[in-house]
């Protein structure tokens, strides 16, 4: 189970989401991969105004869980549902 956190440098909301997400991901055995949207023009064009963005899966085809501020309830629900689905990403 992989979560992707789209971030950018010097983003206090990104730091807050990263810190809030860490214990939730650990509790569900999920890996968190951080991706700098400013390093990829396509990601910046698609997600730049919403950073930080939390996705279930990879940036190319992942499902948005939340943006700006961590929605703890949604993140936990998505992780539970993904685990019950055997890792098949929730759409």
Backbone torsions as a table, in degrees:
resi	resn	phi	psi	omega
1	UNK	NA	123.0	-177.8
2	UNK	-124.8	132.1	171.4
3	UNK	-107.8	140.5	175.6
4	UNK	-112.6	126.9	177.2
5	UNK	-108.6	111.3	177.9
6	UNK	-84.6	123.9	-174.0
7	UNK	-133.8	179.9	169.0
8	UNK	-149.9	160.1	-178.7
9	UNK	-63.3	146.6	175.4
10	UNK	60.1	35.9	-179.8
11	UNK	-110.3	107.3	-177.8
12	UNK	-67.0	-32.1	176.4
13	UNK	-66.0	-34.6	177.7
14	UNK	-63.6	-44.7	178.9
15	UNK	-63.1	-41.4	179.3
16	UNK	-64.8	-42.6	179.4
17	UNK	-66.4	-42.5	178.6
18	UNK	-56.3	-48.4	-177.6
19	UNK	-66.0	-40.2	-179.9
20	UNK	-71.9	-31.4	-177.8
21	UNK	-75.9	-32.7	-173.1
22	UNK	-51.0	-51.6	-178.5
23	UNK	-68.6	-30.7	178.7
24	UNK	-68.2	-46.7	178.5
25	UNK	-60.8	-44.3	179.7
26	UNK	-61.3	-41.9	-179.2
27	UNK	-64.4	-26.9	-178.7
28	UNK	-103.8	3.8	179.7
29	UNK	66.9	29.7	-179.0
30	UNK	-96.7	141.3	173.5
31	UNK	-86.9	143.8	176.4
32	UNK	-115.9	123.1	177.7
33	UNK	-111.6	124.7	177.7
34	UNK	-95.2	136.4	179.3
35	UNK	-130.1	128.9	177.9
36	UNK	-82.2	113.0	-177.6
37	UNK	-63.2	-27.0	-178.1
38	UNK	-74.4	-9.8	178.5
39	UNK	-90.2	-3.3	-177.1
40	UNK	-139.7	112.0	-175.4
41	UNK	-58.4	-38.6	-179.1
42	UNK	-67.4	-42.4	177.6
43	UNK	-65.8	-41.2	180.0
44	UNK	-63.1	-40.7	179.6
45	UNK	-65.3	-38.5	-176.9
46	UNK	-81.5	-42.6	-169.4
47	UNK	-116.1	-7.4	-170.7
48	UNK	-51.5	-40.0	-178.3
49	UNK	-75.5	-12.3	-175.0
50	UNK	-105.5	-3.1	-174.9
51	UNK	-59.5	137.9	0.0
52	UNK	-76.5	148.7	178.4
53	UNK	-126.9	133.3	175.9
54	UNK	-106.7	126.2	179.9
55	UNK	-119.7	144.7	167.5
56	UNK	-89.8	114.9	-177.2
57	UNK	101.4	-164.6	-175.7
58	UNK	-89.7	164.0	-175.5
59	UNK	-62.7	-27.0	-177.3
60	UNK	-70.5	-36.5	-174.9
61	UNK	-139.0	12.6	-178.1
62	UNK	-70.5	163.1	179.8
63	UNK	-99.5	128.1	178.6
64	UNK	-66.5	128.1	175.9
65	UNK	-94.2	-47.6	178.8
66	UNK	-167.3	170.4	175.3
67	UNK	-146.3	163.6	-175.9
68	UNK	69.0	-60.5	-177.3
69	UNK	-132.6	141.5	-179.4
70	UNK	-64.1	125.3	171.4
71	UNK	-93.0	92.5	-173.8
72	UNK	-57.2	-45.7	-179.2
73	UNK	-61.0	-44.7	179.1
74	UNK	-66.1	-43.3	-179.8
75	UNK	-60.5	-46.4	179.5
76	UNK	-65.0	-40.2	179.3
77	UNK	-64.1	-42.3	179.5
78	UNK	-65.0	-42.1	179.5
79	UNK	-66.7	-40.1	176.5
80	UNK	-63.5	-46.0	-179.1
81	UNK	-63.7	-40.4	179.5
82	UNK	-64.8	-40.6	179.2
83	UNK	-65.2	-42.6	178.9
84	UNK	-65.9	-30.4	179.5
85	UNK	-82.2	2.7	178.7
86	UNK	75.5	24.7	177.7
87	UNK	92.3	-5.0	175.5
88	UNK	-69.9	124.3	-174.7
89	UNK	-61.3	138.7	179.3
90	UNK	-76.5	135.1	178.8
91	UNK	-110.2	NA	NA
